[in-house]
Amino acid sequence: MARTRDPLADTALVAVFAALMAVFSAFVPGIAVGPAPITLQTLAVALIGLILGPVRGLAAVLLYLVVGLAGLPVFAQGAAGPGILASASIGYLLSFPVAAWLIGLGAGLCLRGARRRLAAKLTAVTWAVSLLVIHPAGVVGLMVNAGMGLGAAALYDLRFWPGDLIKGVLAGLIAAVVHRAFPALAARPARGNRPSAAASATVGPSASGAQPSVPAGPSAPGAQPAVPAPLFDPSSGVIAPPPDTVAPPSATVGPSASGAQPVAPSTTVGSSSVPSRPAPVGSSSAPSVPPGSVASSVAPALPSDPPSTPAGP
């Protein structure tokens, strides 16, 4: 019962069920048993209330009455117009909107609980409203427009009871099948768009007031990666590449698998190319640097200790 309905769909259902009641009243032949014939109007009222609920059911039956009073032949035996108000069956007709509303309320209570024996519950609701609302109102109409006394009107009304009991069973069975096939028919009307719990938990700041964190690094929008500065080794006069660009130690440190020594790449500065070669281990002399090179102009005094072997290209 927590789902919501579409107003356009509700309007269409009201119109369809009002037309269904017109078909049951005017186009299905009734049985003439006196001033008020036996028709399928009470079956239509029960189906409207059980399937549409109180509000839409009331609207559908009122639409049916308004259309008939306006002149369309939708009443029993093709009757139409305001003249129906003087007929002997006016009590039954005027009770139909109230009956549909009460049947809809009872059906809503049945649908909120456990749906076991739903058809039996809906049938019981239909019987109760029919015997307590429709038939007493019909007796009053017979007394007013047909000139019958209370006893004669009540006795005349008894001929409708067997058929209404059977129609109540049919209405309960049909409505139970419809609600199992289309559970959204029993939904409540929409009352505005409310965000769900999942949406409120993920959109916007968290419940504690903390703002969502933005991942740091190059993957963040608009962030530029930091470029490390190249390293200069004063003992060897070599400008080494940044640490992030050095190849893994297992691939560059030490001799290769074939025994060959690694070849140091040359570092290009401006237009001159200065080869970078590791100094011999154990040698006390500093590596020779060609005059006029950039390394000789920026290198400080060489230490007396033997230089360390560079970690790789």
C-alpha positions in Angstrom: 0.0 0.0 0.0 3.0 2.3 0.0 3.2 2.7 -3.7 1.8 5.8 -5.5 -0.6 6.3 -8.4 -0.6 8.3 -11.5 -3.5 10.9 -11.7 -3.9 10.3 -15.4 -4.3 6.6 -14.9 -6.8 7.2 -12.1 -8.9 9.3 -14.4 -8.8 6.7 -17.1 -9.8 4.0 -14.6 -12.8 6.1 -13.4 -14.0 6.6 -16.9 -13.6 2.9 -17.9 -15.5 1.6 -14.8 -18.2 4.2 -15.2 -18.7 2.9 -18.8 -18.6 -0.7 -17.4 -21.5 0.1 -15.1 -23.5 1.6 -17.9 -23.0 -1.6 -19.9 -24.1 -3.7 -17.0 -27.2 -1.5 -16.5 -28.5 -0.6 -19.9 -27.0 -3.1 -22.4 -27.4 -6.3 -20.4 -31.1 -7.2 -20.3 -32.7 -7.0 -16.9 -35.5 -9.1 -15.4 -38.7 -7.2 -14.9 -40.2 -8.3 -11.6 -42.2 -5.2 -10.8 -41.5 -1.5 -10.6 -37.8 -2.1 -10.1 -36.2 -4.7 -12.4 -33.3 -7.1 -11.5 -30.1 -5.9 -13.2 -26.3 -6.3 -12.9 -26.0 -2.8 -11.4 -25.1 -4.1 -7.9 -22.4 -6.4 -9.4 -20.9 -3.3 -11.1 -21.0 -1.3 -7.9 -19.3 -4.1 -6.0 -16.5 -4.5 -8.6 -15.9 -0.7 -8.7 -15.5 -0.4 -5.0 -13.4 -3.6 -4.6 -11.0 -2.8 -7.4 -10.8 1.0 -7.4 -11.0 1.7 -3.7 -13.2 4.4 -2.0 -12.2 7.6 -3.8 -12.0 6.4 -7.3 -15.0 4.1 -6.8 -17.1 7.0 -5.6 -16.0 9.1 -8.5 -16.8 6.3 -11.1 -20.4 5.8 -9.7 -21.0 9.6 -9.5 -19.8 10.0 -13.1 -22.3 7.2 -14.1 -25.2 9.0 -12.4 -24.3 12.4 -13.8 -24.1 11.0 -17.3 -27.5 9.3 -16.9 -29.2 12.4 -15.5 -27.8 14.4 -18.3 -29.8 12.4 -20.8 -27.7 9.4 -21.9 -29.6 6.1 -21.7 -27.3 4.4 -19.2 -29.9 3.4 -16.6 -31.8 0.1 -16.4 -33.9 -0.6 -19.5 -32.5 2.4 -21.3 -33.9 5.0 -18.9 -32.3 8.5 -18.9 -32.8 12.0 -17.8 -34.1 13.7 -14.6 -37.3 11.6 -14.8 -35.5 8.7 -13.2 -35.7 10.6 -9.9 -39.5 9.7 -9.8 -39.0 6.0 -10.5 -39.4 3.3 -7.9 -35.7 2.3 -8.2 -34.4 5.7 -7.2 -33.5 4.5 -3.7 -31.2 1.9 -5.1 -29.6 4.3 -7.6 -28.9 7.0 -4.9 -27.3 4.4 -2.6 -24.8 3.2 -5.2 -22.2 6.0 -4.6 -22.2 5.5 -0.8 -22.1 1.7 -1.3 -19.1 2.0 -3.6 -17.2 4.2 -1.1 -17.9 1.8 1.8 -17.0 -1.2 -0.2 -13.7 0.5 -1.2 -12.9 1.2 2.4 -13.5 -2.4 3.4 -11.4 -3.7 0.5 -8.6 -1.4 1.6 -8.6 -2.9 5.1 -8.6 -6.4 3.6 -5.6 -5.6 1.3 -3.5 -4.0 4.1 -3.4 -7.2 6.1 -2.5 -10.8 5.2 -4.0 -11.6 1.8 -5.1 -15.1 2.8 -8.6 -15.9 1.8 -8.8 -12.6 0.1 -11.8 -13.5 -2.0 -13.8 -14.6 1.0 -13.0 -11.3 2.8 -14.0 -9.2 -0.2 -17.2 -11.2 -0.6 -18.1 -10.6 3.1 -17.5 -6.8 2.7 -19.8 -6.8 -0.4 -22.6 -8.6 1.4 -22.4 -6.4 4.4 -22.6 -3.2 2.4 -25.3 -4.5 0.2 -27.6 -5.7 3.0 -27.0 -2.7 5.2 -26.9 0.2 2.7 -28.3 -0.7 -0.8 -31.4 -2.7 0.3 -32.6 -0.3 3.0 -32.2 2.6 0.6 -34.2 0.7 -2.0 -37.0 0.0 0.5 -37.2 3.7 1.2 -37.4 4.5 -2.5 -40.2 2.0 -3.0 -42.1 3.5 -0.1 -41.8 7.1 -1.5 -42.2 6.6 -5.2 -44.2 3.4 -5.5 -46.5 4.2 -2.6 -45.8 0.9 -0.8 -45.9 0.4 2.9 -42.9 -0.7 4.9 -43.9 -4.4 5.0 -44.8 -4.5 1.3 -41.6 -2.7 0.3 -39.5 -5.0 2.4 -41.2 -8.1 1.0 -40.7 -6.8 -2.5 -37.0 -6.1 -1.7 -36.5 -9.8 -0.7 -36.6 -10.9 -4.3 -33.3 -9.1 -4.9 -31.4 -10.8 -2.1 -30.5 -14.2 -3.8 -29.1 -12.5 -6.8 -27.2 -10.0 -4.8 -25.6 -12.8 -2.7 -24.5 -14.6 -5.9 -23.2 -11.3 -7.4 -21.3 -10.6 -4.2 -19.4 -13.9 -4.5 -18.6 -13.2 -8.1 -17.4 -9.7 -7.3 -15.1 -11.1 -4.5 -13.6 -13.7 -6.7 -13.0 -11.4 -9.6 -11.5 -8.6 -7.4 -9.2 -11.0 -5.7 -7.8 -12.2 -9.1 -7.4 -8.6 -10.3 -5.5 -7.5 -7.2 -3.2 -10.5 -7.4 -2.5 -9.7 -11.1 -2.3 -5.9 -10.7 -1.3 -5.1 -7.1 -0.7 -1.4 -8.1 -4.4 -0.8 -8.4 -4.6 -0.7 -4.6 -1.8 1.9 -4.3 -2.3 5.2 -2.6 -2.3 8.5 -4.5 1.0 10.4 -4.9 1.8 13.1 -2.4 4.9 14.6 -4.0 8.3 13.3 -4.9 10.3 12.3 -1.9 13.9 11.1 -2.3 14.5 7.6 -1.3 16.8 6.5 1.5 19.5 5.3 -0.9 19.5 8.7 -2.7 19.7 10.7 0.4 22.6 8.6 1.6 24.7 9.1 -1.6 23.7 12.6 -2.9 25.1 15.7 -1.2 27.1 15.8 2.1 27.0 12.9 4.5 24.8 12.8 7.6 27.7 13.9 9.8 28.2 17.1 7.8 31.5 16.0 6.2 32.0 16.9 2.6 32.8 14.1 0.2 36.6 13.7 -0.3 38.1 14.2 -3.8 40.9 11.8 -4.7 44.4 13.4 -4.9 46.8 12.9 -7.7 46.7 13.1 -11.5 43.2 11.4 -11.6 41.5 14.4 -10.0 40.0 16.8 -12.5 42.2 19.8 -13.1 45.2 18.5 -11.0 48.7 18.6 -12.5 51.2 15.9 -11.6 54.3 17.1 -9.7 57.5 16.7 -11.8 60.5 15.8 -9.7 63.7 17.8 -10.4 66.7 15.9 -11.9 69.6 14.9 -9.5 73.2 16.0 -9.8 76.0 13.9 -8.4 79.0 16.2 -7.7 81.4 13.3 -7.2 80.9 12.0 -10.8 79.6 15.0 -12.6 76.6 13.1 -13.7 73.1 14.6 -14.0 70.8 11.7 -13.1 67.1 11.5 -14.1 64.4 11.9 -11.4 63.9 9.0 -9.1 60.4 8.2 -10.5 61.9 7.6 -14.0 64.8 5.4 -12.9 64.3 1.8 -14.1 63.9 -0.9 -11.4 67.1 -1.8 -9.6 66.9 -5.4 -10.7 67.2 -4.2 -14.4 69.9 -1.6 -14.0 72.1 -2.2 -11.0 75.1 -4.4 -11.4 76.2 -6.4 -14.4 73.7 -8.0 -16.8 73.0 -11.6 -17.0 75.6 -12.0 -19.7 78.4 -10.3 -17.7 78.5 -7.1 -19.6 78.8 -3.8 -17.8 75.8 -1.4 -18.1 76.4 1.6 -20.4 75.5 4.9 -18.9 73.5 7.1 -21.2 74.7 10.6 -22.2 73.0 13.6 -20.8 72.3 16.3 -23.3 72.6 19.9 -22.1 72.1 22.5 -24.7 74.0 21.6 -27.9 76.8 19.5 -26.2 76.4 15.9 -25.2 78.3 14.9 -22.0 78.7 11.1 -21.6 78.0 9.9 -18.1 80.3 7.0 -17.1 80.7 5.5 -13.7 84.0 6.0 -11.9 86.2 2.9 -11.3 85.6 1.5 -7.8 88.6 1.9 -5.6 90.2 4.7 -7.7 91.3 7.8 -5.9 91.4 10.0 -8.9 88.4 12.0 -10.1 86.9 11.3 -13.5 88.1 13.6 -16.2 85.7 16.1 -17.5 86.2 17.8 -20.8 87.0 21.5 -20.5 84.2 23.8 -21.2 81.5 21.3 -20.3 78.6 22.2 -18.2 79.5 19.7 -15.5 83.0 21.3 -15.1 81.5 24.7 -14.6 79.0 23.7 -12.0 80.8 20.9 -10.2 82.4 21.9 -6.8 85.7 20.6 -5.4 85.9 16.8 -5.8 86.2 14.9 -2.5 89.1 12.7 -1.7 87.0 9.7 -1.1 86.3 7.4 -4.0 83.0 8.2 -5.7 80.1 5.9 -5.5 78.8 4.0 -8.5 75.6 5.6 -9.8 72.5 3.6 -9.3 71.8 3.4 -13.0 70.8 5.5 -16.0 
